[in-house]
Structures are given as structure tokens and as C-alpha cells.
Amino acid sequence: MTYFVTGATGFVGRHLVSALLKRKGPVHVLVRKDSRKKLDAIGAKMGWDMKRIVPVEGDMAAAKCGVAAAQLRALNGKVKHFFHLAAVYDLTAKADVQRVANVEGTQHALDLAAAIGAGTFHHTSSIAAAGLYPGVWREDMFDEAEGLDDPYLRTKHDSEGLVRREKRLKWRIYRPGMVVGHSQTGEMDKIDGPYYFFSFIKKLREMLPQWMPMLGIEGGRINIVPVDFVADAMDHIAHKPKLDGHTFHLTDPEPMRVGEVLNAFARAGHAPEMTMRIDARMFAFVPGGVRAAVGNLPPVRRFIGMLLRDFRIPKEVLKFITYPTRFDNREAERALKGSGITVPRLDTYSWRLWDYWERHLDPDLFVDRSLKGKVRNKVVVITGGSSGIGLSTAQRVAEAGAVTVIVARGETELFKARDEMKAKGGKVFAYTADLADMADCDRLIATVLKDHGHVDILINNAGRSIRRSIELSYDRFHDFERTMQLNYFGSLRLIMGFLPTMTHRRKGHIINISSIGVLANSPRFSAYVASKAALDAFSRCAQGELSGKGIAFTTINMPLVKTPMIAPTKMYDSVPTLTTEEAADLCVKAIIERPSRIATRLGIFASVINALAPKAYEVVMNTAFELFPDSAAAKGDKKALKGETEPSGEQIAFAALMRGVHW
């Protein structure tokens, strides 16, 4: 038995070749001249007997697949089975590319098979040939296809039509469902089909506990089959007699709905499941013209586009959420009867698919997550850079090759920090400035722009914290003024000063060190939290205006950090806090990932509970207020400051439970 295979290096093709090699006879594979090394590598990986693999140089885009005349003569009359798998299986590919590969390529394969007098032409089509047919699609149906305006659906339909009209050759057509990885190994070659939703599921896992119920969609039924089933089924059916001229649906007879599929992978990825699912078809009552008009509104388009980019979901996939077609596969079932080849249930191998994706295909694996890749030779300005969070962050970015600009009031500590980083090879510049003084802010901005031309990243870290109850602040209005002056107006002055060059260059990143107190509404921190909340609100508004100009804003709702700023409150010596190095890790994460917000789960949870049950949350906060009294420093009692009592076990336990929150 002699075989010829196009697309042998493709995902389905390589598994089909493995199945054919279990039989007798050589396997000729069409391969471009520059892809011989790829073929050898795949052969080694798949464990092929390369002595039985016969490479045939050619090109699917050329007449008769570009096979030389001498090779045509050598193959004439020898090929019993010609398998055509070469095609573009990608919803996002350009229409002209799909037509050349899928339609013209199929015609060239037919001409080649006819030229060498092949026995049977086995064409790998797809359920996409049905288009978006509303109802049950039988294996003998073809002209009834609907909704073929999509390039992928159209080209798969048209290429199958070429085979059906072929008179020179006997043929068999195979229509696989949506092909996913190997059911035993999980192996997959690319992100396609349900894999497009894996990044979204992963984000849910990172944000929410697995037990949290989610609202989702039900959608249509998606027919998913593993690659090993498809290859084994094609191999078996191809060798059964008296089946020429037939079409076989290699599909799951009991397909799952979109919501069930997503839940199967959510379980595999330990993410929360969609326990309540809304059938997407219920929105069909809205006239199509209205849906199209709303969808084409610029704000709606941008919002949807940003969500899809963030979750890495191509917009072409959305039309399949309400997939209307069911597939009858009685011909294939009859042909496979007694072979033991069946479609395994998705939930029996979904964990293998997820595991392989997470280890080999997750796009996050290929993102340059090195700090050096983000800041090398970039101008990074860090306020409060002589100690604490600012210094630890400056040390990290300087080591990564940034042009590091540190700012602080105290000259001695500032220059010492600069010199130590320069001694280690960093490009570090230090500028003294009182950021509570607007004139000094303007002077700093002018000097930095004069010396460095622009700023790529601004980290507003300098700040002042005051822990004092409102009752002790009646005669201390200046506490609110000076906190707002530095934490809000000082940071805002720098933002407004550096933004013009950022917007002109259409790139820039502003990172504001905020507080978990903004999310938790910590008692005794009304002045501090209000000043940080103001900066948070400004950033949210600015992001809406400037994201289209390449400017990113990141707010870090920083939990309690062990810095000189909290030293006056002795109780913090006995409660859980972050180190400055751990806080710098969050700043590095902000630089690399550029998210809108970085917050701890506890901070997000506190914000959600406050929104859902504000009165209950108020009780928790008031309990904390009563449990943690004002410090001696806040009371202005210098004598009590020296003999301040150690925190009680109850206080330590509460602080440990609410790790990172300011009390």
C-alpha cells in the first residue's frame, strides 16, 4: 500500500501519518524545499520510521502542487490513497490567504492526484462547510449551507465543492468537528476554538476563588473532537471498501453547549464556574438592524475591542457562541462500528488539554516579563526614592538598565542612595525637591525634561500618612491640607507636567502608589485615604481620555508596608506588613504588565463587601476602630509614647486576619 499526504506537518496530518505508518507501505509527503528540517524534527518527535517517509518537494500554491515532471512519472499508478489535509485552519486569517490555501490548494491537489493516477482522493473538509445552517446537517447535505459570508466558512465550503464535482478520481470526504488536542497527551499545536477562552478563564482564576458562582452564557452546541479520534477515524474509514463518494462527519454525537464547554475547562483550570447561564439566543428578539447599529457605535466598538484584546479572544469567534448547527453522523458511525474508535467525553480529558496549554501555549509564557525588557534605557522617575518603597523600586529598575531618576527632599540620604546605585553600574540621577511646593514641582519638571528630554515612566511614590481619629482632628485642619497638598496636588502637578511630552510621543506610563485603605475605608486614616482616593479618581478619569494616545495609568492599592512612615505607630511592629522589597515587586509587576489596578484579594474583597452590604461592613470597620485606639503620637502624649503598651492578642489576631489593612 502506498500513500500520499499533503499537510503531513500539520497537526491532524502528523497524527494521520503516524496511523498510516502502522500499516505496510511507504508514505509520500508533500513538503516545501525549505521545510525539510521541520519534517525531520516532527518525524523525530512523533517517532516515525523515516525510512518509510518519502519527501516529495512541492508547493500547494503551484499547479499540480509544484511537483516536478520526473517525480510525477515516478509516482504514476503507485499511490493507492491520496490524503489532502493541507489548508488554513484559522478563523482570523485573511480572506485572500484562505482562498489560495483552501480553494486553489485543493484544486492543485486534485490535479496532482489525477496526474499520478491516484486510487482514492481523501479530502479533509470541516463542519465549517455547513456554514451557519440552522438545524440538523446530514452527511449527504452540501448545497443547503447558509451563512457563508465568513471567509473561513466560505473557503471550506468551496473547496469541498471542488472535490464533489471531481470526475477524474474516486473520493471520500471527512468533516471533522472543532479539533482540539490529543485526548491522552493534551498536545496541541496552536490556540484555536475553545482555547481562545483559556486566557479569560485563567484571569477569573487569578481574581476569584474557585467556589464563587458566576453568571455566564449558555449558547449553542459546539462540536469538539480530539485530534487522535480524527486521525484514527480517517485511517479506519479510508481502508474500508465500497465507501467512495460518501461524506463522513467525524463529530461528537452528543455535543455540549458553549456554557458547558467553558465550565469543563473552568473545572480543569480550577477557576470559578458559570453556575447560572443565560441562553444567548434570548437576545434574538432585538432586531438585527438595532444590534448592528449599537455594535457599530464607536464607544461600543472600542469597549468590546479592548475587552477582546485583553482576553485575547478574536472577534471572529463570537459568531459561534450561538452556533445553530447540529450534525448527524450516522454514516461515520456505521463505518466505525466494531473498530472501538469513539469520541471520548470532553470532561474525561479536558484537564489534559488545559495542562498542555498552560505549560506550552499560554500566551503569557511568551511575553517578555523581564524588567530589563521594559525599562532598559527608559527614563524612570521615582519620587520618594531615597528610602522605603521608592528606594527598593529604584534599585530594581537601575539594575535592569533604566535611566533612573530619584527624587526626595533630604539631600544626604538621596545622594547616598544615588551613589550606591551608581557604584553598582546603574545610570542614576538624583534631584532634590519638596513636592508639597508647587513651584518646586515645576522646577523639578523643567530640570528633568531639560536633562533627559522626556519621561517614560513616572512613579508617584512620595507621600505622607496621618493616623488620627476625626475626634482628635477637630483643631488640626492643617493635617488634611498638608496631606492633600503632597499626596494629591504634588503628584498631580508632576503628572500634568510630564504628560505633554508623553502624549506628544504617544507613549508613557504613570504609576500611582495608592493604599489598600482606599478600598477598605480604614478608620483613623480619613486624611490619608481621602488624598489617595482623589488621585485614584483622577487617574480613572485621565485613563478614559488618554488611553487612546498610548498613555497608561496604574494604581497600586498598596497594603501596609514596613517603612519609616509607619514607625510612629508602635503597634505596627507586631502586625503583618510587607517588606519594602515585596512592595517593590508590586511596582515591578505594574511596570511589566501595565494593568489599570494592582490590589490584594483582601482589598478587592473589602471593596465588594462594602458595595454589597455597606451597613454590615460599617459594623466591621467600627469594631476595628474601637479595637485599635489612637496612638500616643496621634494624641500628642510624649510621655505615653515612651511607655506605649504592647498590642493585645485580640489586636494581633484581627490584624493578621485582615493582613495589610491599616488600623
Summary of the structure (lengths in Angstrom):
residues: 663
radius of gyration: 32.3
end to end distance: 79.5
largest distance: 105.2
contacts: 2184
relative contact order: 0.07
helix: 52%
strand: 16%
